[in-house]
Amino acid sequence: MKKLLLAIAIVFSAGSLLAQSKVAHVNSQTLLDSLPSRQVAIQKLQEFEKNGITELQEMEADLNDALAKYERDRPNMSPVIIKIEEEKLMKKQQALQEREQSLNAEMQAYSNELNQPILDMVQKAVKVVSERKKLNYVIDESVTLYFAGGTDITQEVLTELLKMDAQ
C-alpha cells in the first residue's frame, strides 16, 4: 500500500514539474534564410566552389589533351618513351584526384568558417528571447518529428537576430 501511494505521489509531482516547464519552438531554417549575412556567406561559398570547379576542369582538359597526344603519337614511340608518357599521364590523373579531394576538404573548412559565426549568433538570439520569456526549452521545428503546443518564438528570435546581424 505504501509503495502504491509513493508511486502515485511521484507521478503527480513529475506532472507538476512538467507543467512548470515552459517549452517553445523555433524554425531555424526560417531564421537562417532571413539573414543577410547568411546570404553573403552562401555567395562566397558558391564563388569558392565555382573557382574550384574551373580549376578542376582546366586540370581535366590538360589531362585529356595529354592523353589524346599520347594516343596519337604512341605508334611512333619506343617502349621506353611509352612507359615514361604513361607514368606522366598517371601522375596527372592522380594529381587531379588529389586536388578534387583537397578542394572538397577546403570547401568544408570554408563553409564551417563562414557558418559558425552565424550559428553562434542564432544561438545567442534564441538565448536572449528565451531568457526574456523565461523559457526552459526551445526546440527546433526543422529537426523535430512532431510537436504540438509550446510557443512559436521564431519571429521574436528573428527580430533579435536581425538586430545582431546589423551590428
N, C-alpha and C positions, 0 to 999 in steps of 0.2 A: 504494500500500500504506500509506504514511504517513497519507494522508487517511482511509482506512478505519479505521485504528487510532485516529486522532484523533476521528473521528465516534463510534466505539464508546465511547471514554473519556468524551466529552461526554454521551452518553446515560446511561451508568452514573452519572456524577456528578450529573446532573439528577435521576435516580431517587433517589439517596441524599438529595439536598436535599429532595425532596418527602416522603420518608419521615420526615424530621426535623420537618417542619411538622405542627403539631397543629391539627386542624380540629374545630370544634364547631358545633352549630346550636341555635337558639332560636326559639320561636314567639312573635313579638312580639304577635300578636293575643291570645294567651292572657295575656300579661303585662298588656296594656292593659285587657283585660276584667276582670282581677282587682284592679285598683287602685281603692280608694275615691275618690281624688282625681279619677280619670278619670270615675267615675260622677257626681260633683259637677259636673264640667265639662260633661258631657253634659246634665245637668238645667238648668244655667244657660243653655246654648246653646238648649235646647228652649224655655225660658221666653222668651228673647230672640226666638226665631222666632215663638212664639205671639203675643207683643205686636206684632211687625211685621205678621203676618197680620191681626190685629184692626185695626190702623191702616189697612192697605190695603183691608180690607173696608168700613170706615167711609168711606174716600175714594170707593170704588166705589159705595156706596149713595148718597152725596151726588151723585155724577155721574149715577146713574140717576134720582134724584129730579128733578134739574135738567133732564135730557133729557125725562122724562115731562111736566114742567111746560111745557117749550118746545113739545113736540108738541101738547099740549092747547091752549096759547094761541096757537100760530102763526097760525091762520086770522084772528085778530083783530089781528095785529101789522102794523105798517108795514114796508116793505122795510128801512129803516134799523135799526129795532129787531130785525128778524130777523137782520141781519148782526151786530149787537152781541151778541145772545144766542148765535149760532153761534160767535163768537170766544170768548166766555166758556166755552162747552162744550168747545171745542178746547183752551183753556188748562187746564181741569180734567182733560181726558183726558191731556194732556202732563204735567201735574203728577203724575198717578197713575203714569204710566210712569216718570218720573224718580225718583219715590220708591221704586218697586219695584226699579229698578236700584241706587239708593243703599242700600236695605236689603240687597240681595244682597252688595254690597261690604262693608257694615258687618258682616254675618254672617260673611263670610270672615275679616275682620280680627279679629273677636272670637274666632272659632274658633282662629285662629293664636295669639292671646294666651293663650287657655286651655290649648291643647295643647302649646305649645313647652316650658314647664317640665316637663311630664310626659314628653315625648320626651327632653329632656335628662337627666332622672332615669333613664329606661330605659337610655340610652347609658352613663351613669355606672355603673349596676349591672352592665351587661354588661362594662364595662371592669374593674371590681373583681373579678368572678368570673374573667374571662379572665386577669388578672394572677395571681390566686391559683392557677389551674390551669395557668399557663404556656402559654396557647393563642396560636397565631399568627393564626388566623382564626376568626371567628364569623359564620355565615351565617344569615340569617332564613329560616325554613322557609316562611313565608307568601308569599314572593316568589320562591322557588326552584322551578324546574320539576321537578328531580329531585335527590335526594340519597340516598346510600347510604353509611353509615359515619359516622364522626365521633361525637362525644359530644353527647347532648341535655343542655343545661345550663339548660333552661327553669325547672325547679323551683328550682335554686340561685339563678338570677337573680331569680326571683320572691320568694324569701326575702329576698334583699338589697334588692330593690325595696320590699317591704312595710316593712322597717326604715326605709328612707329616707322613705317616704311617711308613716310615723307621726310622723316628726320634723316 
